[in-house]
Every structure is written in C-alpha cells, then in structure tokens.
C-alpha cells in the first residue's frame, strides 16, 4: 500500500533568486562557489531549513554547509574528466514529514593547459628506399592533447639541432615527414630523429617521440676488389691445388652485395675459380718451361654490376728437366804432337728449368781418363799429355780414336743428369808438302782449240801424310796465260778458257800451286808452258794429176820405179 501525502505548495521552502551559473578553471581548489538561501513559510522549529546536495556532485567535488548554504569546491577539477556539473541543492525544513525544494547550479569547468601532447607511440620506425627523387613520403607521426582549444592545438618540431643536416622535412601541422634530397644508403644507412609535439597553451607543454628511419639498399654500387692479386704455384702442383682467394667488397648490403666470380681471361683453361668463395685452384697440368707466367682476368658480378681485376700467377720451377746437350754426339779431330795440356773441344748442355740451381750445369767424365779431363764449369775438354799419331801399314791405327763419356749434372734437388759420347780423333800432322810428278810441264795446243778443251793435267802427291793432310787442291798463281787457261781445283786438269785464234803471242806460261788441307796447309808450285800452233787448213797436193811408169819384169825388190812430189800451202 502506498501512502500519498499532499501538501499545499505554499508550505515548501522557497529559494531566493541569485546567480545560478558559474565558471571555474579546472585548476581551482577550495573555493567558495556561491551561497544559496531559502525561506520556509512554516514557523517555529518546523520552518528551520537545512541545505543538502541532492545530486550532480560527481566525484564529490563540492560540499554545502547545511546551515549556511555555502557551496564550496573541496576537490580539484579536471575538465578532461568532467567539463560541466549540474549540481542540485536541496533546502529541507525540519517538520515531520519534512518538505524540500531544489535548485540547480550549472558549473562550467574551463580548460587549463595541464596536459602535454601525447604521441601515439614513443618510437616510430620507418623505411625509405635510396636513390629516389624527393619529396618522398616517409611516415606520419601524431600526438594528441587532452586539453581544449588552443591548449589542445599541437604542432610538430624537430628537437634541438637535428634539422640542420637532416635530409628530411617535417610538416609542423600534420606531422608528416618527407625526404628533401636523394638518400644514399652507403653514406648513411639510418637516421634518428627526435620529434617534439608542442601545444599552444600557456605555459606550453611538450612531449617527444623518436623516429628511426632505415634507408633500404638499392644495387647502385659495383663490387670492388680488395687489392691487386698475384700468386705463386709450383709447376708440379696437382689439379685441385689451392692457389689464392680472390675477394671483393660491395658498399651495398645483403643480396646486392653478393658477388659471383668467374674468369674472363684464362689462357689454356689452366685454372678454376669457385664462383662463391673466389678460391682459385689448378685445373690443368702446368709446365714452367712451356709457360712461366699466366695473366688471368677475374670478374665479380653482383647481379647488376661487374668489376674486373688482373690476377698474375707465377709458375715456380721444379727440377723436372735433365740437362740437354747441344749435339747428340761430339767429334773432335786433334793434330798429333800438340802440347801436353791443350784444348780439345767444348761440350755444352742447357737445362730448361728456371735460372738458378735447377738449371746450373756442371760437367764431369763418367770414367776417369789418363789422356783427357773436362772443366766442370765450361765443358772444355783438355788433354793431359802429348798425343801421338800412330801409323800402320794400312794407314791410321784404331789407337788414334778415343771415346769418352761426358756427364752433365744440374744442381737441383735431387740433381738430374744426362750423358753424351765424345769421339776424339788424333790426326796426322801436316809434315810434308805435295810433290808434282814432273818438274816442268809442256804441251803444244792448236790455235783453234775450243773453250773447255782439256789440254794438260798436272798431278801432285803427298805420300807421307794421310787424311786431309794428303788431300790436294790446285790453283793458278801467276804467268801470262792465266786469262786464257783455267785449272780444275780437284783434278789438276788445265783447260782453255778464252779463244786462242789470232793471238800474236804464241807461248804461254802458268804457275800452278798444289796445296794440301792440313793445318797449317803446305804447298808447292810447278811451271806449265803451252805453245800455240797454226791450224792445218790445207791438204797436200801432188804436182801431177797422174803418173805412168813402165816396169821391166824381173825388177828386183825395193827398186825405185818413180818419184812423186806433193806440196802443202
């Protein structure tokens, strides 16, 4: 059951007119807001009024003196939490039941710049590609200020001196960051920017955020080799032997910096390079004596760029070649009776190994000899005593022929050697001059003799000597017939070399020399004389055309029967 009491309106308390709207800054504390007053038509104790806050006191920010009606701000205001209050005050009498009336106070909280701007996040991360033309959008930073009006208006600034050399611009109103120049990651790959958000309140409040901008790489740099490369490898190095690692650097990063290696010049295909590591190894058989230096060219490719560098590989010598004599066999002919220590001849051997111990050659005799020795450095063969030529009834003796074995040895490790046969023939000394068979030669010759006609042969002999010492050659040495006659160098035949008809001179003399081939050569001369006779142009003619003779029978033998005569012009 509900009891409803009705009262006359005239019995309720009545508030006196007064200011009902108020403004207070949110920073206000412990302030008297207003004093309300009301009256009651009731008398005595029943009309005594008490004041209460009936509603709208969020956060108990306000209080009222129950007897005096003074409304006070007892706590701090925060416009960002509550920007306005509708505070209901009640005046209640002391009657039973009591009657009450209410009045509304409107309290507006005005803003104070008590909030700093707040960024969405304290750290921003952004990326931007290098080599792109500005302006290029990078990132948008935002800060919010809980204050109202100008206190909440935010603008953006670069903190401190960061804006002096930064290749970026910051829009003060929007917080958008753009590039102002082309970026080069190789010059700088990351930027750190401090952004300050500033409100327009008084005093101004600020906050900061850090922006990290990473510059993304573009393959805009070629590989660069770290140095000039050269290496040594022995000529007997097996295939697969490591020689050298070729290395390069690239200002780019990641995949843009990965270089692949190859040869653009590899004479003979003697070498291999690993495309990833750059390791160079032997790929073919090497021979320093064939080629002692290889000039290679290496390329490094990173996908867009190619760089090249020379690589010099020097082939180091290994003692893999024996000394080689200049001849397969040597023969020296030595005259008898030379001095006890005399030069016989020289053998020579060369070694194709690199100049040095591997190619330095020394000479020796395979077996000791009583007659000969060899100089180890020069290869000169020398006699150790006087050599004699020995004769037999059949000519030269086999004892005049000597055979020695010469060994050439290099100074490598281990040393290598080769041998050659040397024949030394002791030959007869040229002790005798040739002797002509005649002391004087004469021959008539018709004036009609044809050119090339052999008219006379001179013969000289060297019966005491043998070999080349007994080999004879002929030559003209003088006389008035040298332009009309020639002598064969080997046979000694004298032949007509110019026409003889019509010459007034009828007698010619030629001196002919016979010279042997000994050392030194020996010779002798002989005189030859030629008489030029007239040509027999006419036949004899009898004085009579015919002769008739009567011979008596019984004429004795050998009796003269007739005389015939003939004449010749």
C-alpha positions in Angstrom: 0.0 0.0 0.0 1.3 3.5 -0.9 0.6 6.4 1.3 0.4 9.6 -0.7 0.6 12.8 1.2 -0.4 16.1 -0.3 0.7 19.4 0.8 -0.1 22.8 -0.2 2.5 24.4 -2.4 2.7 27.4 -0.2 4.3 25.3 2.6 7.5 24.3 0.6 10.7 26.2 1.1 11.5 28.9 -1.5 14.9 29.7 -2.8 15.8 33.3 -3.0 16.8 34.5 -6.5 20.6 34.5 -7.3 23.3 33.6 -9.7 22.9 30.0 -10.8 25.7 29.6 -13.4 29.4 29.6 -12.6 32.8 29.1 -14.4 35.8 27.8 -12.7 39.2 26.9 -14.1 40.0 23.3 -13.6 43.0 24.2 -11.6 40.7 25.8 -8.9 40.7 24.3 -5.4 38.8 25.1 -2.1 36.8 27.9 -3.5 33.5 29.3 -2.4 31.2 28.8 -5.3 28.1 30.6 -4.0 25.8 30.9 -1.0 22.2 29.8 -1.5 19.4 30.8 0.8 15.8 29.8 1.1 12.9 30.6 3.4 10.1 28.4 4.7 6.5 29.6 5.4 6.4 27.5 8.4 7.2 28.9 11.9 9.0 27.8 14.9 11.2 24.8 14.6 9.3 23.3 11.7 10.4 26.1 9.5 14.1 25.7 10.2 15.9 24.9 6.9 18.9 22.6 6.3 20.8 22.5 2.9 22.0 19.4 1.1 23.4 18.4 -2.2 20.8 16.3 -3.8 22.6 15.3 -7.0 25.1 16.0 -9.7 28.1 16.0 -7.4 30.3 13.7 -9.4 33.4 12.8 -7.6 32.1 14.7 -4.5 33.9 17.7 -5.8 31.5 20.1 -4.0 30.2 20.5 -0.4 27.5 22.6 1.1 27.2 24.0 4.6 23.9 22.5 5.8 23.0 25.5 7.9 24.6 28.4 6.0 24.0 27.2 2.4 27.6 27.9 1.4 28.6 25.8 -1.6 32.3 25.1 -1.8 34.7 23.4 -4.2 36.5 21.0 -2.0 38.5 19.0 -4.6 40.4 19.6 -7.8 38.6 19.9 -11.1 39.7 18.2 -14.3 38.0 19.4 -17.3 39.3 16.5 -19.3 37.3 14.2 -16.9 34.2 16.4 -16.3 33.8 19.5 -18.2 30.5 20.7 -16.5 28.4 20.0 -13.4 24.7 20.3 -12.8 24.7 20.5 -9.1 21.3 20.1 -7.4 20.9 21.8 -4.0 18.1 21.0 -1.7 16.6 23.1 1.1 14.7 21.0 3.6 12.6 22.1 6.6 12.5 20.4 10.0 8.9 19.4 10.0 7.6 15.9 10.1 7.3 15.0 7.4 9.8 17.5 6.1 9.3 19.4 2.9 12.1 20.3 0.5 12.7 22.3 -2.6 15.7 22.1 -5.0 17.6 24.5 -7.2 20.1 23.7 -10.0 23.6 25.2 -10.1 25.4 25.0 -13.5 29.1 24.9 -13.0 31.3 25.0 -16.2 34.9 23.9 -15.8 37.2 25.9 -18.0 40.3 24.4 -19.5 43.8 24.9 -18.1 46.8 23.8 -20.1 47.5 20.9 -17.8 48.1 18.2 -20.3 51.1 17.7 -22.6 50.6 16.3 -26.0 50.9 12.5 -26.1 52.3 10.7 -29.2 50.6 7.6 -30.4 53.8 5.7 -29.6 57.1 6.7 -28.2 59.1 5.2 -31.0 58.4 5.2 -34.7 60.1 3.0 -37.3 60.1 3.8 -41.0 61.9 2.7 -44.1 62.7 4.5 -47.3 64.5 3.5 -50.5 67.7 5.1 -51.5 68.2 6.9 -54.8 64.6 8.1 -55.1 63.8 11.7 -56.0 62.3 13.9 -53.3 59.9 14.7 -51.9 59.1 11.2 -50.8 56.7 10.5 -48.0 58.3 8.6 -45.1 56.0 8.5 -42.1 53.2 10.3 -40.3 53.6 11.0 -36.6 50.7 12.1 -34.5 50.3 13.4 -31.0 47.0 14.2 -29.1 46.4 16.8 -26.4 43.5 16.3 -24.0 43.2 20.0 -23.4 40.6 22.1 -25.0 41.0 24.8 -27.6 44.4 26.4 -28.1 45.7 24.3 -25.2 44.9 21.2 -27.3 46.3 22.5 -30.6 49.5 20.7 -31.4 52.3 21.5 -33.8 55.4 19.4 -34.5 59.1 20.4 -34.4 62.4 18.8 -34.8 64.1 18.7 -31.4 67.3 20.7 -31.0 69.7 21.0 -34.0 68.6 17.8 -35.7 67.2 19.7 -38.6 70.5 21.3 -39.6 71.7 18.5 -41.9 68.8 16.1 -42.0 67.6 15.2 -45.5 64.0 15.3 -44.2 61.3 17.9 -43.8 58.6 17.8 -41.1 55.2 19.3 -41.6 54.5 21.3 -38.5 50.8 20.9 -38.7 50.3 17.4 -39.9 53.4 15.6 -38.6 54.2 14.1 -42.0 57.8 13.6 -42.8 59.2 13.7 -46.4 62.6 13.4 -47.9 64.3 16.6 -49.1 67.1 15.0 -51.1 68.2 11.8 -52.7 69.3 9.4 -50.0 72.4 7.3 -50.2 72.5 4.2 -48.0 76.2 3.8 -48.4 76.7 7.3 -47.0 74.3 6.8 -44.1 72.0 3.8 -43.6 69.9 5.0 -40.7 68.6 8.3 -39.3 67.4 9.0 -35.7 65.1 12.0 -35.5 63.6 13.4 -32.3 60.2 14.9 -32.9 58.7 17.4 -30.4 55.0 18.0 -30.1 54.2 21.4 -28.7 50.7 22.7 -27.7 49.7 26.3 -27.8 48.8 26.7 -24.1 50.4 28.9 -21.6 52.8 27.7 -20.5 53.4 25.4 -23.4 53.7 21.7 -22.8 55.7 19.4 -24.9 56.4 15.7 -25.4 58.8 13.9 -27.6 59.0 10.8 -29.8 61.9 9.1 -31.6 61.7 8.3 -35.3 64.1 5.7 -36.7 64.3 5.9 -40.5 66.2 3.0 -42.2 67.4 3.5 -45.7 66.7 0.5 -47.8 69.5 -0.6 -50.1 69.5 -0.4 -53.9 72.1 -2.2 -56.0 73.8 1.0 -57.0 77.4 0.1 -56.3 79.7 -2.3 -58.2 81.9 -4.8 -56.4 85.4 -3.6 -55.7 88.3 -5.9 -55.4 90.1 -5.6 -52.1 93.6 -5.5 -53.7 95.7 -6.5 -56.7 96.2 -10.2 -56.7 99.2 -12.3 -57.6 100.2 -15.8 -56.5 102.9 -18.5 -57.0 102.3 -22.2 -57.7 104.8 -24.9 -58.4 104.8 -26.5 -61.8 104.1 -29.9 -60.5 101.1 -28.9 -58.4 98.3 -31.5 -58.9 94.9 -30.5 -60.3 92.8 -29.0 -57.5 95.6 -27.4 -55.6 94.6 -24.1 -53.9 96.4 -21.1 -55.2 94.7 -17.9 -53.9 91.4 -16.5 -52.8 90.1 -13.5 -54.7 88.0 -11.2 -52.6 85.9 -8.2 -53.2 83.7 -5.8 -51.2 80.5 -4.0 -52.1 79.0 -0.9 -50.4 75.6 -2.4 -50.9 74.2 -5.0 -48.5 72.5 -8.3 -48.4 71.8 -9.8 -51.8 73.0 -6.7 -53.5 76.5 -7.3 -52.1 76.8 -11.0 -53.0 79.3 -11.3 -55.8 79.8 -14.2 -58.1 83.3 -14.8 -59.5 84.4 -16.0 -62.9 87.3 -15.8 -65.3 87.0 -13.6 -68.4 90.5 -14.5 -69.5 92.0 -17.9 -68.6 94.7 -18.9 -71.2 94.7 -22.6 -71.8 92.0 -23.2 -69.1 94.7 -24.0 -66.6 92.8 -22.5 -63.6 89.4 -22.7 -62.0 87.7 -20.2 -59.7 84.9 -21.0 -57.3 82.0 -18.7 -58.2 81.0 -18.2 -54.5 84.2 -18.2 -52.5 86.6 -16.9 -55.1 89.1 -19.7 -54.4 91.4 -20.2 -57.4 92.7 -23.7 -58.0 94.8 -25.6 -60.5 92.7 -27.0 -63.4 95.3 -28.2 -65.8 98.9 -29.5 -65.9 101.5 -26.8 -65.6 105.0 -26.6 -67.1 107.2 -23.7 -66.3 109.4 -24.4 -69.2 106.4 -24.0 -71.5 104.9 -21.0 -69.8 106.2 -19.4 -66.6 103.6 -16.7 -66.1 99.8 -16.6 -66.6 97.9 -13.3 -66.8 94.3 -14.0 -65.8 91.4 -11.7 -65.5 88.7 -12.2 -62.9 85.2 -10.8 -62.9 83.0 -10.1 -59.9 79.3 -9.8 -60.7 76.6 -8.7 -58.1 73.6 -9.0 -60.3 73.7 -5.6 -61.8 77.3 -4.6 -61.9 80.5 -6.2 -63.0 84.1 -5.4 -62.0 87.3 -7.0 -63.3 90.8 -7.3 -62.0 94.0 -8.9 -63.2 95.4 -12.0 -61.5 99.0 -12.9 -62.1 100.1 -16.5 -61.4 103.8 -17.2 -61.5 104.8 -20.8 -62.1 107.6 -21.8 -59.7 110.3 -24.1 -61.0 110.7 -27.7 -60.0 113.8 -29.6 -61.1 112.0 -31.7 -63.7 114.3 -31.3 -66.7 117.6 -33.0 -67.3 120.4 -31.1 -68.9 120.3 -31.4 -72.7 123.5 -31.4 -74.8 123.6 -29.3 -77.9 124.6 -32.3 -80.1 123.7 -36.0 -79.8 127.4 -36.8 -80.2 130.6 -34.8 -80.4 133.6 -35.4 -82.6 136.9 -33.6 -82.3 139.9 -34.1 -84.7 143.1 -33.2 -82.9 146.5 -33.0 -84.7 149.3 -35.0 -83.2 152.1 -33.6 -81.1 150.0 -30.8 -79.5 151.2 -29.5 -76.2 150.7 -31.6 -73.1 147.7 -29.6 -71.8 145.8 -28.4 -74.8 142.2 -27.5 -75.7 140.5 -30.4 -77.4 136.9 -29.1 -77.8 133.9 -28.0 -75.8 130.6 -29.7 -75.0 127.6 -27.6 -74.0 124.4 -28.6 -72.2 121.4 -26.4 -71.2 118.7 -27.1 -68.6 115.2 -25.7 -69.3 114.5 -25.3 -65.7 114.3 -21.8 -64.2 117.6 -19.9 -64.0 119.2 -21.0 -60.7 120.4 -24.2 -59.1 117.9 -26.3 -61.1 119.4 -25.1 -64.4 123.1 -24.7 -63.4 125.1 -27.4 -65.1 128.4 -29.0 -64.2 130.4 -31.4 -66.3 132.4 -34.5 -65.5 133.8 -37.6 -67.1 131.8 -40.7 -66.4 135.0 -42.7 -66.1 138.5 -41.3 -65.3 140.9 -40.9 -68.2 144.7 -40.8 -68.4 144.6 -38.7 -71.5 141.7 -36.2 -71.0 140.0 -34.1 -68.4 137.0 -31.7 -68.5 136.5 -28.3 -66.9 133.3 -28.7 -64.7 132.1 -25.2 -65.4 132.8 -24.5 -69.1 132.6 -28.0 -70.5 136.1 -27.6 -72.1 137.9 -30.9 -72.8 141.6 -30.7 -72.3 144.5 -33.1 -73.0 146.6 -34.3 -70.1 149.7 -35.3 -72.1 151.1 -35.1 -75.6 149.1 -37.1 -78.2 150.9 -39.1 -80.9 149.5 -40.2 -84.2 150.2 -43.9 -84.8 150.7 -45.3 -88.3 150.3 -48.8 -89.6 150.8 -50.4 -93.0 147.2 -49.9 -93.7 147.1 -46.3 -92.6 145.7 -44.9 -89.4 145.6 -47.1 -86.3 142.5 -47.6 -84.2 144.6 -46.3 -81.3 144.2 -42.8 -82.8 140.5 -42.9 -81.9 139.4 -42.2 -78.3 135.9 -42.4 -76.9 134.9 -40.7 -73.6 131.5 -40.3 -71.9 130.7 -36.8 -70.6 128.1 -36.3 -67.9 126.1 -33.0 -67.4 124.5 -32.7 -64.0 122.3 -29.9 -62.7 122.3 -28.6 -59.1 118.6 -29.3 -58.4 117.3 -31.4 -55.5 117.5 -34.1 -56.4 120.1 -33.4 -59.2 119.3 -34.7 -62.7 122.0 -35.6 -65.3 122.4 -36.8 -68.9 125.3 -38.3 -70.9 126.9 -37.7 -74.3 129.5 -39.6 -76.3 132.6 -37.6 -77.3 134.9 -39.0 -80.1 138.4 -37.6 -80.2 140.4 -38.5 -83.2 144.2 -37.9 -83.2 145.1 -37.0 -86.8 148.3 -36.9 -88.7 150.3 -33.6 -88.5 150.9 -31.9 -91.8 154.6 -32.5 -92.0 155.0 -32.7 -95.9 154.2 -30.6 -98.8 152.7 -32.0 -102.0 155.2 -33.1 -104.8 154.4 -32.8 -108.5 155.2 -35.8 -110.7 157.2 -33.6 -113.1 159.4 -30.6 -112.5 158.1 -29.0 -115.7 155.1 -29.4 -117.9 154.9 -28.6 -121.6 152.1 -29.0 -124.2 151.5 -27.7 -127.7 148.0 -26.6 -128.4 146.4 -25.6 -131.8 145.1 -22.1 -132.1 141.7 -23.5 -132.9 141.3 -25.2 -129.6 137.8 -24.9 -128.3 137.0 -23.3 -125.0 136.7 -26.0 -122.3 139.2 -28.3 -124.1 141.5 -30.1 -121.6 145.0 -29.7 -122.7 147.2 -30.8 -119.8 146.9 -32.4 -116.3 149.2 -31.7 -113.5 149.4 -34.2 -110.7 150.9 -33.7 -107.2 151.1 -36.2 -104.4 151.6 -36.2 -100.6 152.7 -39.8 -100.0 153.9 -39.2 -96.4 150.8 -37.7 -94.9 147.3 -39.1 -94.7 143.8 -37.8 -94.4 143.2 -34.2 -95.0 146.9 -33.6 -94.9 147.1 -35.6 -98.2 144.1 -34.0 -99.8 145.3 -31.6 -102.5 143.8 -28.7 -104.4 145.2 -26.8 -107.4 145.1 -23.1 -108.3 146.8 -20.7 -110.7 149.3 -18.3 -109.0 150.7 -16.4 -112.0 152.1 -16.3 -115.6 151.0 -14.7 -118.8 148.4 -17.4 -119.6 146.2 -17.0 -116.5 143.4 -15.3 -118.5 143.4 -17.9 -121.3 143.6 -21.1 -119.2 142.0 -22.4 -116.0 142.9 -25.2 -113.7 140.4 -27.6 -112.0 140.8 -27.3 -108.3 140.4 -31.0 -107.6 141.7 -32.8 -110.7 144.5 -30.6 -111.9 143.3 -30.5 -115.5 144.2 -27.4 -117.4 141.5 -26.2 -119.8 141.2 -23.5 -122.4 139.1 -20.6 -121.0 139.5 -18.0 -123.9 139.8 -18.1 -127.7 143.4 -18.5 -129.0 142.9 -17.7 -132.7 144.5 -14.5 -134.0 146.8 -14.0 -130.9 150.2 -12.7 -131.7 151.6 -14.3 -128.6 152.2 -18.0 -129.3 153.8 -19.1 -125.9 152.0 -19.1 -122.6 153.2 -19.9 -119.1 151.1 -20.7 -116.0 152.4 -21.3 -112.5 150.2 -23.8 -110.7 150.2 -24.4 -106.9 149.3 -27.6 -105.2 148.1 -27.1 -101.6 147.1 -29.8 -99.0 144.3 -29.3 -96.4 146.4 -29.7 -93.4 146.8 -27.3 -90.6 148.8 -25.3 -91.3 148.5 -26.1 -95.1 151.6 -26.9 -97.1 152.1 -26.3 -100.9 154.5 -26.5 -103.8 154.4 -25.0 -107.3 155.2 -26.1 -110.9 155.5 -24.2 -114.2 153.5 -25.2 -117.2 154.2 -23.9 -120.8 151.9 -24.0 -123.8 152.9 -23.5 -127.5 150.1 -22.3 -129.7 150.4 -23.9 -133.2 148.7 -22.8 -136.5 145.6 -24.6 -137.7 146.1 -27.3 -140.6 143.8 -25.7 -143.1 145.0 -27.3 -146.4 145.6 -30.9 -147.6 148.8 -31.7 -149.5 148.6 -31.5 -153.4 150.6 -33.7 -155.8 152.5 -31.9 -158.5 150.9 -34.1 -161.2 147.4 -35.4 -161.6 148.6 -38.9 -162.6 151.8 -40.9 -163.1 152.6 -43.7 -165.6 155.6 -46.0 -165.1 156.8 -48.9 -167.2 158.5 -51.6 -165.0 160.6 -54.3 -166.6 159.8 -57.7 -165.5 162.2 -59.3 -163.1 162.9 -55.9 -161.5 164.5 -56.6 -158.1 162.7 -55.9 -154.9 162.9 -52.4 -153.5 163.9 -50.9 -156.8 163.0 -47.2 -157.3 160.4 -47.0 -160.1 159.2 -43.4 -159.9 159.4 -40.2 -157.7 156.2 -38.4 -156.8 156.1 -35.0 -155.2 153.4 -33.0 -153.3 153.2 -29.5 -151.8 151.2 -28.1 -148.9 150.2 -24.5 -148.6 
